[in-house]
Amino acid sequence: MPTTTHSHIPCNRDEIGVVACPDCSEPMKLTCTSPGLEGYDLMTFDCGKCERSKTFVVHQLTKAGS
């Protein structure tokens, strides 16, 4: 059965980079982005090897001057 964990520490999209699976250390693939609370998105990464999922809360990108 796949395991899902959530990171509730807000970060910028640029700070995430390559996500390593906490169980098997394989690189995880971004599989879903969805709106979160105002100003934030949820980004979910899945591991193709062990089926672990990890979701991050990230600041939405804003255009310069907005």
CORGI-V709530 format. One record per helix or strand. SS is the DSSP state (H for helix, E for strand). FROM is the first residue (numbers start at 1). LEN is the number of residues. If there is no record, write none. Layout:
ss;from;len
SS;FROM;LEN
SS;FROM;LEN
//
This chain:
ss;from;len
E;4;9
H;13;4
E;20;1
E;27;1
E;29;7
E;40;7
E;53;7
//
